[in-house]
Amino acid sequence: MFNLYVFVLATFVGYQVISRVPPLLHTPLMSGTNAISGISLVASLLAAGSHHSLSQILGFVAVTCATINVVGGFLITDRMLRMFRKPPAPRPLPAGGEQKKVAGGKAS
Amino acid sequence: MTPTATILGLCYLVAAVLFILCLRGLSSPESARRGLVLGELGMLIAVVGTLLHKDIIRYDWILGGLVLGSGIGIGISAWIPMTKMPERIAFSHAFGGLATALVGVAEYMREAEHLTHFKVGALGFETFLGFLTFTGSLMAYGKLQGVISGAPVTWKGQNFLNIGLFFGSLCAIGVLVAHREMHEVFFGIAGTGLALGVMAVLPIGGADMPVVISLLNSYAGLAACATGFALGSQILIISGALDGSSGLFLSLLMSKAMNRSFANVLFGAFGTAIEPGQAAPQGQAKAYNEATVEDAGAVLKASQSVIFVPGYGMAVSQAQHAVRDLAASLERRGVDVKYAIHPVAGRMPGHMNVLLAEANVPYDKLFDLDDINDDFARTDAVIVVGANDVVNPAAKKDPSSPIYGMPVFNVEQSRSVIVLKRSMNPGFSGVENELFFQPNTMMVLGDAKKTLLAMIGELKEGH
């Protein structure tokens, strides 16, 4: 019952927060929430670290998949967000060297 | 509660708050990157906290999975071109679905006999939704990538079969709750999930992809929620709910942008594929103005205001940089340039925004449907770059059209319309577009990118 409260309230908060995201950022929203739902990594860790051998193998595959989502999801969302820049006052036309910044080190 | 369990619980609480702040940051482009860092931090806290869990007794498999997954994740995110974003999203939903489904299977194999009835039910849901998301997303990926035909595949009784499969698995979950040791029922549920994912996406055409991708996003979230219920883990429930509600929100938005009710999207999108080629024969006799790049250039030289309307065709021909360059040369001539972005343009929500951002178009030039629709009547020239349904006037006038009622751009009201299109083929939605046959429309056929580059040359020549 407690968990049901958590679920309903989280859905409500999520919907409220997400309805304020402008269409401009809908793709980053999707890849961002995708990275967050990589939280199933937490459950995969428990499966992979258990004493049951089948569970370890399934857990290993699950950890791999979930990590791809977490690491890849955050990195690619950041890569997208870096492209959305504030409109410059006098517009310098072709992209300068500034754009090629290396992605910030993100480990999980 | 042991001290470790308390610490772990607090870690999860902090992570949940950081995730919500992360999404909060996405409400504006200025705060988005800062928000994302908070989300990353939350994930780091949750993962490190979990590694302290007392049930984890060995780390070799974990380490292997983390290293392998990080390698693949970094590789994919570094190399994938922005035009392939819908494919990447579909693919990552598949990974997410598979991960939750496998966790469900592992948990069931390990603990089935000791779980409460409620938890076994949650595991059934988790596995079902996880596998459904897995195969559904792989199908969506295949369709986007062109491995599987993008055209809808339909047959008689399809809807009945899908609905039957769905309710069948619900009943099976019910049976499992009563008899939790029945492994064959559990694997039956897993198998139905796999099958339903394939069957549900098969009848959906490419133009409906934004809805499908949003829905799969929602399912992936729900699967994570079910995991949370099965394991009694609130962080999974909260994160799953956040993912699920973002999918729900986007699905609702997409359904509104296509003038379909939500029920129609939920069930109708899985079946009411538009009959291909329905309107094609009558169109062949109609006349249209095929124009050259020079003609289009002449129109642009005489224009004071120009609106670009990009569509999926822009992504296909990777023309976003060429669009930006043409806009730049127009702006140098003092022309007012804007971009009109339809919610369902492209293959996923926000697709066009990301592509234009990649080409360095400042985001204050990108306008939503409602914000720009009244401007078309005051505009000298509209350049349609590979968009089709979103500029079809039939959606406003012709009740027999399959897209009737969908909100579209009033492109036809502008002084002249330049349509860049590969050929006069109506495409696989098969809906004829009247706009192409109007007297003020010029059709410039060919690859959009080449045409745009030629137009830039044309503008440079005669001042």
Interface residues (C-beta under 8 A of the other chain):
Chain A: N3 V6 F7 A10 T11 F12 V13 G14 Y15 V17 I18 S19 R20 V21 P22 P23 L24 L25 H26 T27 P28 L29 M30 S31 G32 T33 N34 A35 I36 S37 G38 I39 S40 L41 V42 A43 S44 L45 L46 A47 A48 G49 S50 H51 H52 L54 S55 Q56 I57 L58 G59 F60 V61 A62 V63 T64 C65 A66 T67 I68 N69 V70 V71 G72 G73 F74 L75 I76 T77 D78 R79 M80 L81 R82 M83 F84 R85 K86 P87 P88 R91 L93 P94 A95 Q99 A103 G104 K106 A107 S108
Chain B: A15 A16 F19 I20 C22 L23 R24 L26 S27 S28 P29 E30 A32 R33 L36 V37 G39 E40 M43 L44 A46 V47 T50 L51 H53 D55 I56 I57 R58 Y59 W61 I62 G64 G65 L66 L68 G69 S70 I72 G73 I74 I76 S77 A78 I80 M82 M85 R88 I89 S92 H93 F95 G96 L98 A99 T100 L102 V103 V105 A106 E107 M109 R110 I213 S214 N217 A220 G221 A223 A224 C225 T227 G228 F229 L231 G232 S233 Q234 I235 L236 I237 I238 S239 G240 A241 L242 D243 G244 S245 S246 G247 L248 F249 L250 L253 A328 E331 I341 P343 M348 P349 G350 H351 N353 V354 A357 E358 N360 P362 Y363 D364 K365 L366 D368
